[in-house]
Amino acid sequence: MNQQWLSVGKLVNTHGIRGEVKVISQTDFPEERFAPKSKLTLLNEENGQQLDVEVQSAREHKGMYFLKLKGYDNINDVEKYKGWALKVPKEDMVELEEGEYYHHQIIGCAVVTDEGADLGVITEILVPGANDVWVVQPKKGKQVLIPVIDEVVLDVDVPNKTVKVHLMEGLI
């Protein structure tokens, strides 16, 4: 069976000589994913090799996470995993509140206006700051950028992969 994974981080380096690793977080829930006793899978995306690990301790410093993995007490034990991804099975997704969505749920959704016009398909999500921006690729023509704000995004139907939007003046 082919396991589906969610990325939660990337192991970019070792830290110190006692087996700590430096991780770039790729999750909105680092306090849950990197909590002591949480189970993660190290995955070498080049050759598919994987290894189940358990977090012993974690701390955040300047946007990076330093993890101590249970049973890995020496720099030599963890050095070979530099560059590997930290993953969790897709079934371990954190439940989101109403009106919140994972990126993989939004990408691929068809976008229609409240007047019934077909705008295209969401191909990318930009995170510039105040709010996300969905990049919509029409069948022909230039991409359309849709700000993810209540005045514009009217309805998101994840099961049917459709999004209804209201085009404010000057948006296109």
N, CA, C and O of each residue as an XYZ file, in Angstrom:
688
protein
N       0.839     -1.190      0.000
C       0.000      0.000      0.000
C       0.876      1.243      0.000
O       1.866      1.309      0.728
N       0.517      2.220     -0.809
C       1.312      3.430     -0.927
C       0.869      4.447      0.113
O      -0.247      4.963      0.044
N       1.736      4.739      1.077
C       1.447      5.659      2.173
C       1.460      7.099      1.671
O       2.357      7.482      0.920
N       0.474      7.902      2.076
C       0.474      9.323      1.755
C       1.010     10.077      2.968
O       0.630      9.798      4.105
N       1.899     11.038      2.711
C       2.603     11.737      3.778
C       2.324     13.229      3.755
O       2.016     13.801      2.710
N       2.437     13.853      4.926
C       2.422     15.309      5.067
C       3.784     15.719      5.602
O       4.286     15.128      6.558
N       4.379     16.730      4.987
C       5.675     17.228      5.451
C       5.482     18.087      6.690
O       4.595     18.940      6.729
N       6.306     17.864      7.696
C       6.261     18.700      8.889
C       7.591     19.422      9.116
O       7.667     20.344      9.929
N       8.641     19.002      8.399
C       9.918     19.663      8.556
C      11.001     19.028      7.700
O      10.792     18.010      7.041
N      12.164     19.665      7.734
C      13.320     19.139      7.012
C      14.515     19.202      7.958
O      14.797     20.239      8.558
N      15.205     18.080      8.079
C      16.384     17.993      8.928
C      17.552     18.586      8.139
O      18.018     17.989      7.169
N      18.023     19.766      8.562
C      19.038     20.463      7.774
C      20.457     20.333      8.315
O      21.424     20.550      7.585
N      20.584     19.976      9.602
C      21.935     19.875     10.147
C      21.891     19.204     11.512
O      20.823     18.970     12.078
N      23.073     18.902     12.022
C      23.188     18.426     13.395
C      23.442     19.643     14.273
O      23.748     20.726     13.774
N      23.312     19.458     15.585
C      23.577     20.552     16.519
C      24.267     19.959     17.736
O      23.675     19.167     18.469
N      25.507     20.341     17.948
C      26.262     19.814     19.078
C      26.701     18.377     18.831
O      26.586     17.854     17.723
N      27.206     17.753     19.892
C      27.734     16.394     19.745
C      26.838     15.335     20.379
O      27.150     14.146     20.320
N      25.730     15.755     20.983
C      24.863     14.818     21.710
C      23.655     14.348     20.909
O      22.687     13.850     21.483
N      23.703     14.499     19.596
C      22.656     13.933     18.753
C      21.478     14.832     18.447
O      20.499     14.375     17.857
N      21.541     16.111     18.833
C      20.447     17.015     18.470
C      20.500     17.312     16.974
O      21.571     17.331     16.367
N      19.319     17.542     16.392
C      19.244     17.898     14.976
C      18.530     19.235     14.824
O      17.670     19.606     15.623
N      18.920     19.944     13.770
C      18.353     21.254     13.453
C      17.313     21.046     12.356
O      17.609     20.467     11.311
N      16.086     21.525     12.605
C      14.976     21.270     11.694
C      14.316     22.583     11.272
O      14.057     23.457     12.099
N      14.049     22.704      9.966
C      13.221     23.799      9.461
C      11.778     23.295      9.503
O      11.447     22.282      8.887
N      10.938     24.005     10.228
C       9.541     23.590     10.356
C       8.778     23.882      9.060
O       8.951     24.939      8.452
N       7.936     22.935      8.648
C       7.069     23.100      7.485
C       5.631     22.807      7.891
O       4.827     22.350      7.079
N       5.319     23.071      9.141
C       3.986     22.786      9.653
C       3.433     23.994     10.388
O       4.183     24.807     10.929
N       2.111     24.099     10.401
C       1.460     25.148     11.181
C       1.285     24.718     12.633
O       0.818     25.502     13.459
N       1.656     23.475     12.950
C       1.448     22.935     14.284
C       2.743     22.386     14.883
O       2.783     21.227     15.295
N       3.806     23.200     14.937
C       5.087     22.670     15.443
C       5.007     22.245     16.906
O       5.676     21.293     17.308
N       4.197     22.938     17.707
C       4.101     22.584     19.120
C       3.499     21.191     19.309
O       3.764     20.540     20.319
N       2.698     20.728     18.356
C       2.140     19.381     18.421
C       3.069     18.361     17.746
O       3.319     17.288     18.294
N       3.572     18.698     16.569
C       4.400     17.764     15.800
C       5.733     17.478     16.474
O       6.234     16.357     16.397
N       6.321     18.483     17.140
C       7.639     18.326     17.736
C       7.578     18.140     19.257
O       8.596     18.251     19.939
N       6.394     17.860     19.778
C       6.230     17.646     21.222
C       6.902     16.333     21.630
O       6.966     15.397     20.833
N       7.398     16.262     22.859
C       7.977     14.996     23.332
C       6.994     13.841     23.158
O       5.794     13.990     23.384
N       7.519     12.708     22.759
C       6.788     11.459     22.504
C       6.018     11.442     21.181
O       5.360     10.448     20.873
N       6.088     12.530     20.384
C       5.400     12.463     19.089
C       6.219     11.614     18.125
O       7.450     11.633     18.130
N       5.501     10.881     17.311
C       6.111      9.960     16.345
C       6.205     10.659     14.993
O       5.235     11.243     14.510
N       7.388     10.588     14.395
C       7.646     11.161     13.078
C       8.333     10.098     12.221
O       8.837      9.098     12.732
N       8.342     10.332     10.933
C       9.073      9.457     10.031
C      10.101     10.287      9.278
O       9.763     11.291      8.651
N      11.352      9.864      9.344
C      12.409     10.468      8.541
C      12.354      9.812      7.170
O      12.333      8.585      7.067
N      12.332     10.618      6.123
C      12.186     10.080      4.775
C      13.244     10.676      3.856
O      13.348     11.895      3.720
N      14.023      9.810      3.231
C      14.983     10.241      2.218
C      14.220     10.273      0.900
O      13.912      9.227      0.329
N      13.917     11.474      0.420
C      13.066     11.610     -0.758
C      13.772     11.206     -2.051
O      13.122     11.056     -3.085
N      15.088     11.028     -2.007
C      15.816     10.596     -3.199
C      15.669      9.104     -3.453
O      15.510      8.672     -4.595
N      15.724      8.310     -2.369
C      15.682      6.857     -2.576
C      14.514      6.168     -1.865
O      14.375      4.948     -1.952
N      13.669      6.938     -1.161
C      12.500      6.360     -0.511
C      12.774      5.689      0.822
O      11.853      5.175      1.456
N      14.033      5.688      1.256
C      14.381      5.072      2.535
C      13.687      5.838      3.660
O      13.636      7.067      3.636
N      13.152      5.112      4.646
C      12.473      5.786      5.747
C      12.806      5.153      7.080
O      13.224      3.998      7.162
N      12.606      5.956      8.139
C      12.956      5.537      9.486
C      11.987      6.195     10.460
O      11.853      7.418     10.469
N      11.309      5.395     11.281
C      10.406      5.934     12.298
C      11.217      6.384     13.501
O      12.101      5.668     13.971
N      10.904      7.588     13.999
C      11.608      8.149     15.150
C      10.593      8.725     16.133
O       9.437      8.971     15.792
N      11.062      8.931     17.364
C      10.228      9.551     18.400
C      10.973     10.753     18.949
O      12.172     10.680     19.214
N      10.251     11.877     19.121
C      10.856     13.083     19.663
C      11.021     12.922     21.169
O      10.066     12.613     21.881
N      12.250     13.136     21.642
C      12.520     13.083     23.077
C      12.344     14.469     23.686
O      11.762     14.619     24.760
N      12.861     15.493     22.976
C      12.697     16.876     23.432
C      12.847     17.800     22.213
O      13.401     17.418     21.182
N      12.335     19.022     22.369
C      12.419     19.996     21.283
C      12.443     21.406     21.865
O      11.871     21.681     22.919
N      13.119     22.276     21.147
C      13.112     23.693     21.514
C      13.202     24.516     20.252
O      13.795     24.100     19.256
N      12.607     25.684     20.311
C      12.603     26.582     19.157
C      13.588     27.711     19.422
O      13.667     28.236     20.532
N      14.342     28.079     18.383
C      15.289     29.180     18.504
C      15.418     29.866     17.154
O      15.870     29.262     16.182
N      15.021     31.126     17.100
C      15.122     31.943     15.879
C      14.487     31.263     14.669
O      15.070     31.239     13.585
N      13.301     30.719     14.857
C      12.562     30.129     13.746
C      12.970     28.711     13.374
O      12.365     28.106     12.489
N      13.973     28.182     14.028
C      14.425     26.809     13.783
C      14.050     25.966     15.001
O      13.842     26.483     16.099
N      13.972     24.670     14.778
C      13.698     23.755     15.889
C      14.886     22.829     16.079
O      15.465     22.325     15.117
N      15.236     22.618     17.337
C      16.294     21.693     17.692
C      15.626     20.503     18.370
O      15.047     20.635     19.448
N      15.713     19.341     17.727
C      15.067     18.144     18.236
C      16.101     17.159     18.742
O      17.179     17.007     18.168
N      15.751     16.500     19.821
C      16.520     15.368     20.321
C      15.643     14.160     20.078
O      14.541     14.069     20.619
N      16.124     13.229     19.265
C      15.365     12.036     18.928
C      15.736     10.902     19.878
O      16.911     10.691     20.177
N      14.738     10.185     20.344
C      14.936      9.099     21.309
C      15.837      8.017     20.700
O      15.585      7.521     19.602
N      16.891      7.667     21.442
C      17.800      6.614     21.008
C      18.945      7.095     20.134
O      19.784      6.294     19.721
N      18.994      8.384     19.846
C      20.074      8.952     19.031
C      20.830      9.940     19.914
O      20.437     11.098     20.048
N      21.928      9.463     20.517
C      22.605     10.241     21.548
C      23.972     10.774     21.129
O      24.729     11.276     21.960
N      24.280     10.665     19.852
C      25.606     11.026     19.394
C      25.492     11.661     18.011
O      24.634     11.275     17.217
N      26.343     12.618     17.729
C      26.335     13.282     16.417
C      26.481     12.266     15.280
O      25.900     12.442     14.209
N      27.255     11.207     15.515
C      27.466     10.200     14.473
C      26.190      9.413     14.156
O      26.039      8.886     13.053
N      25.275      9.336     15.126
C      24.017      8.616     14.921
C      23.067      9.376     13.984
O      22.269      8.761     13.277
N      23.156     10.707     13.979
C      22.174     11.519     13.237
C      22.736     12.213     11.993
O      21.973     12.681     11.148
N      24.045     12.281     11.882
C      24.672     13.011     10.778
C      24.227     12.504      9.401
O      24.070     13.290      8.467
N      24.029     11.208      9.284
C      23.657     10.609      7.995
C      22.247     10.983      7.539
O      21.878     10.707      6.397
N      21.449     11.611      8.420
C      20.070     11.965      8.061
C      19.926     13.427      7.621
O      18.810     13.900      7.405
N      21.041     14.136      7.490
C      20.983     15.526      7.002
C      20.317     15.553      5.624
O      20.654     14.761      4.744
N      19.367     16.475      5.452
C      18.679     16.608      4.177
C      17.404     15.776      4.086
O      16.642     15.935      3.133
N      17.157     14.904      5.040
C      15.957     14.067      5.025
C      14.755     14.881      5.476
O      14.897     15.839      6.237
N      13.579     14.503      5.011
C      12.329     15.173      5.370
C      11.723     14.505      6.603
O      11.875     13.300      6.807
N      11.045     15.288      7.407
C      10.271     14.767      8.534
C       8.812     14.744      8.105
O       8.267     15.766      7.686
N       8.188     13.592      8.209
C       6.821     13.421      7.707
C       5.941     12.772      8.772
O       6.416     12.158      9.728
N       4.627     12.939      8.559
C       3.623     12.201      9.329
C       2.628     11.629      8.325
O       2.441     12.198      7.250
N       1.989     10.510      8.661
C       0.981      9.962      7.746
C      -0.182     10.937      7.577
O      -0.529     11.671      8.502
N      -0.775     10.936      6.397
C      -1.865     11.859      6.101
C      -3.030     11.685      7.077
O      -3.749     12.642      7.366
N      -3.219     10.444      7.590
C      -4.323     10.240      8.531
C      -4.113     10.972      9.855
O      -5.059     11.128     10.626
N      -2.895     11.419     10.127
C      -2.603     12.146     11.368
C      -2.795     13.655     11.234
O      -2.276     14.421     12.046
N      -3.535     14.083     10.215
C      -3.784     15.515     10.032
C      -4.483     16.081     11.259
O      -5.341     15.427     11.853
N      -4.116     17.289     11.632
C      -4.770     17.994     12.733
C      -6.105     18.523     12.216
O      -6.173     19.101     11.131
N      -7.170     18.322     13.002
C      -8.483     18.852     12.618
C      -8.436     20.374     12.673
O      -7.960     20.960     13.645
N      -8.938     21.004     11.614
C      -8.955     22.457     11.549
C     -10.329     22.992     11.944
O     -11.330     22.278     11.891
N     -10.352     24.261     12.339
C     -11.616     24.895     12.675
C     -12.382     25.221     11.405
O     -11.827     25.209     10.307
N     -13.659     25.511     11.569
C     -14.526     25.893     10.451
C     -13.896     27.069      9.696
O     -13.448     28.037     10.310
N     -13.865     26.980      8.373
C     -13.315     28.059      7.552
C     -11.806     28.012      7.379
O     -11.228     28.905      6.759
N     -11.156     26.981      7.920
C      -9.710     26.813      7.730
C      -9.478     25.578      6.876
O     -10.201     24.588      6.988
N      -8.457     25.644      6.016
C      -8.211     24.554      5.072
C      -6.719     24.321      4.937
O      -5.915     25.237      5.110
N      -6.358     23.078      4.625
C      -4.982     22.766      4.281
C      -4.728     23.173      2.834
O      -5.644     23.182      2.010
N      -3.480     23.507      2.535
C      -3.127     23.900      1.170
C      -3.491     22.819      0.162
O      -4.008     23.123     -0.913
N      -3.224     21.554      0.502
C      -3.502     20.482     -0.456
C      -4.997     20.323     -0.723
O      -5.382     19.732     -1.732
N      -5.845     20.846      0.169
C      -7.290     20.793     -0.064
C      -7.733     21.889     -1.028
O      -8.730     21.728     -1.732
N      -7.006     22.992     -1.067
C      -7.382     24.150     -1.886
C      -6.789     24.060     -3.293
O      -7.463     24.376     -4.274
N      -5.531     23.630     -3.390
C      -4.895     23.540     -4.710
C      -5.650     22.521     -5.553
O      -5.888     21.391     -5.125
N      -6.018     22.938     -6.749
C      -6.782     22.070     -7.642
C      -8.270     22.395     -7.669
O      -9.003     21.855     -8.497
N      -8.728     23.274     -6.771
C     -10.142     23.652     -6.752
C     -10.463     24.573     -7.935
O      -9.672     25.444     -8.296
N     -11.629     24.361     -8.522
C     -12.124     25.249     -9.583
C     -12.689     26.502     -8.924
O     -13.334     26.427     -7.878
N     -12.443     27.654     -9.545
C     -12.912     28.921     -8.998
C     -13.976     29.508     -9.924
O     -13.756     29.674    -11.124
N     -15.138     29.819     -9.334
C     -16.229     30.462    -10.084
C     -16.627     31.724     -9.347
O     -16.512     31.811     -8.125
N     -17.101     32.711    -10.114
C     -17.547     33.960     -9.494
C     -18.983     33.811     -9.024
O     -19.669     32.856     -9.388
N     -19.429     34.753     -8.220
C     -20.814     34.740     -7.753
C     -21.787     35.020     -8.904
O     -22.998     34.863     -8.744
N     -21.261     35.434    -10.063
C     -22.082     35.654    -11.258
C     -22.038     34.447    -12.193
O     -22.636     34.476    -13.268
N     -21.330     33.382    -11.789
C     -21.300     32.147    -12.566
C     -20.160     32.000    -13.558
O     -20.096     30.994    -14.264
N     -19.255     32.974    -13.633
C     -18.133     32.897    -14.575
C     -17.054     31.963    -14.029
O     -16.730     31.993    -12.842
N     -16.507     31.138    -14.915
C     -15.441     30.203    -14.553
C     -14.103     30.930    -14.651
O     -13.717     31.372    -15.733
N     -13.384     31.060    -13.518
C     -12.102     31.777    -13.526
C     -10.911     30.865    -13.801
O      -9.906     31.318    -14.348
N     -11.003     29.598    -13.434
C      -9.887     28.676    -13.627
C      -9.698     27.804    -12.408
O     -10.641     27.536    -11.664
N      -8.445     27.355    -12.207
C      -8.116     26.407    -11.137
C      -7.007     26.992    -10.267
O      -6.073     27.611    -10.776
N      -7.115     26.794     -8.955
C      -6.078     27.262     -8.028
C      -4.849     26.362     -8.183
O      -4.924     25.149     -7.992
N      -3.720     26.981     -8.533
C      -2.488     26.223     -8.771
C      -1.436     26.416     -7.689
O      -0.509     25.616     -7.563
N      -1.585     27.488     -6.906
C      -0.548     27.822     -5.930
C      -1.148     28.703     -4.852
O      -2.150     29.380     -5.083
N      -0.538     28.697     -3.674
C      -0.960     29.571     -2.584
C       0.253     30.380     -2.143
O       1.284     29.825     -1.764
N       0.110     31.688     -2.199
C       1.172     32.593     -1.763
C       0.858     33.041     -0.344
O      -0.308     33.228      0.005
N       1.895     33.215      0.480
C       1.708     33.641      1.862
C       2.554     34.900      2.088
O       3.592     34.840      2.747
N       2.106     36.054      1.533
C       2.920     37.256      1.619
C       2.888     37.966      2.969
O       3.811     38.715      3.287
N       1.851     37.746      3.766
C       1.816     38.441      5.050
C       0.436     38.450      5.664
O       0.028     37.483      6.307
N      -0.288     39.540      5.467
C      -1.573     39.734      6.140
C      -2.579     38.630      5.834
O      -3.286     38.165      6.729
N      -2.645     38.214      4.584
C      -3.561     37.139      4.196
C      -2.947     36.347      3.051
O      -2.083     36.843      2.327
N      -3.405     35.110      2.900
C      -2.939     34.287      1.789
C      -3.497     34.829      0.480
O      -4.480     35.569      0.462
N      -2.851     34.447     -0.607
C      -3.311     34.811     -1.950
C      -3.325     33.532     -2.772
O      -2.324     32.820     -2.852
N      -4.483     33.245     -3.390
C      -4.609     32.067     -4.236
C      -4.311     32.453     -5.673
O      -4.860     33.429     -6.185
N      -3.444     31.689     -6.325
C      -3.094     31.913     -7.728
C      -4.016     31.031     -8.569
O      -3.992     29.805     -8.461
N      -4.831     31.681     -9.411
C      -5.797     30.969    -10.249
C      -5.328     31.018    -11.697
O      -5.066     32.090    -12.242
N      -5.226     29.843    -12.312
C      -4.797     29.737    -13.702
C      -6.025     29.469    -14.579
O      -6.625     28.398    -14.500
N      -6.398     30.456    -15.422
C      -7.516     30.213    -16.345
C      -7.062     29.317    -17.497
O      -5.866     29.082    -17.673
N      -8.025     28.816    -18.281
C      -7.674     27.973    -19.424
C      -6.826     28.751    -20.419
O      -5.908     28.197    -21.024
N      -7.129     30.026    -20.590
C      -6.341     30.913    -21.462
C      -6.094     32.217    -20.712
O      -6.914     32.657    -19.907
N      -4.970     32.808    -20.992
C      -4.701     34.119    -20.409
C      -3.825     34.076    -19.173
O      -3.249     33.048    -18.816
N      -3.746     35.249    -18.527
C      -2.860     35.436    -17.382
C      -3.480     34.928    -16.091
O      -4.699     34.831    -15.951
N      -2.604     34.612    -15.161
C      -3.050     34.166    -13.849
C      -3.814     35.280    -13.135
O      -3.572     36.466    -13.363
N      -4.734     34.877    -12.272
C      -5.506     35.806    -11.467
C      -5.125     35.569    -10.006
O      -5.072     34.428     -9.546
N      -4.862     36.654     -9.289
C      -4.514     36.546     -7.875
C      -5.745     36.898     -7.041
O      -6.300     37.989     -7.169
N      -6.164     35.969     -6.191
C      -7.355     36.144     -5.366
C      -6.925     36.266     -3.905
O      -6.380     35.316     -3.343
N      -7.166     37.441     -3.273
C      -6.843     37.553     -1.852
C      -7.835     36.731     -1.023
O      -9.038     36.752     -1.283
N      -7.323     36.016     -0.033
C      -8.184     35.179      0.798
C      -8.689     36.033      1.961
O      -8.152     36.016      3.069
N      -9.760     36.788      1.646
C     -10.433     37.626      2.642
C     -11.930     37.381      2.521
O     -12.410     36.963      1.467
N     -12.665     37.639      3.590
C     -14.095     37.349      3.627
C     -14.890     38.073      2.539
O     -15.893     37.546      2.058
N     -14.457     39.265      2.148
C     -15.175     40.030      1.124
C     -15.048     39.393     -0.260
O     -15.892     39.629     -1.125
N     -14.022     38.602     -0.476
C     -13.772     38.005     -1.791
C     -14.167     36.525     -1.816
O     -14.917     36.109     -2.698
N     -13.682     35.733     -0.877
C     -13.972     34.294     -0.861
C     -15.315     34.084     -0.157
O     -15.439     34.292      1.050
N     -16.316     33.667     -0.939
C     -17.667     33.511     -0.404
C     -17.930     32.102      0.113
O     -18.566     31.931      1.153
N     -17.439     31.079     -0.615
C     -17.741     29.706     -0.229
C     -16.621     28.785     -0.713
O     -16.148     28.902     -1.843
N     -16.209     27.870      0.161
C     -15.219     26.859     -0.192
C     -15.873     25.501      0.022
O     -16.273     25.155      1.134
N     -15.975     24.736     -1.063
C     -16.588     23.402     -1.016
C     -15.492     22.384     -1.309
O     -15.270     22.009     -2.460
N     -14.800     21.933     -0.236
C     -13.664     21.023     -0.389
C     -14.066     19.698     -1.041
O     -13.372     19.248     -1.953
N     -15.166     19.047     -0.610
C     -15.512     17.763     -1.238
C     -15.746     17.859     -2.745
O     -15.399     16.937     -3.483
N     -16.333     18.966     -3.209
C     -16.594     19.145     -4.644
C     -15.499     19.934     -5.357
O     -15.595     20.199     -6.556
N     -14.436     20.314     -4.595
C     -13.278     21.034     -5.159
C     -13.699     22.298     -5.917
O     -13.225     22.549     -7.025
N     -14.594     23.095     -5.312
C     -14.999     24.368     -5.912
C     -14.918     25.494     -4.890
O     -15.125     25.295     -3.693
N     -14.612     26.678     -5.399
C     -14.552     27.886     -4.580
C     -15.360     28.961     -5.293
O     -15.189     29.190     -6.490
N     -16.245     29.618     -4.541
C     -17.027     30.726     -5.100
C     -16.447     32.027     -4.574
O     -16.225     32.178     -3.373
N     -16.197     32.980     -5.495
C     -15.602     34.254     -5.115
C     -16.432     35.417     -5.646
O     -17.187     35.287     -6.609
N     -16.263     36.560     -4.980
C     -16.851     37.812     -5.447
C     -15.690     38.682     -5.917
O     -14.783     39.000     -5.149
N     -15.735     39.059     -7.189
C     -14.644     39.886     -7.727
C     -14.899     41.346     -7.402
O     -15.814     41.968     -7.944
N     -14.084     41.882     -6.516
C     -14.182     43.303     -6.184
C     -13.639     44.120     -7.357
O     -12.841     43.628     -8.155
N     -14.066     45.329     -7.445
C     -13.637     46.203     -8.543
C     -12.108     46.336     -8.531
O     -11.501     46.583     -7.489
N     -11.500     46.168     -9.713
C     -10.054     46.299     -9.848
C      -9.273     45.042     -9.542
O      -8.045     45.047     -9.633
N      -9.950     43.963     -9.181
C      -9.250     42.728     -8.828
C      -8.644     42.061    -10.057
O      -7.564     41.475     -9.984
N      -9.345     42.152    -11.188
C      -8.819     41.553    -12.425
C      -8.431     42.674    -13.380
O      -7.963     42.407    -14.487
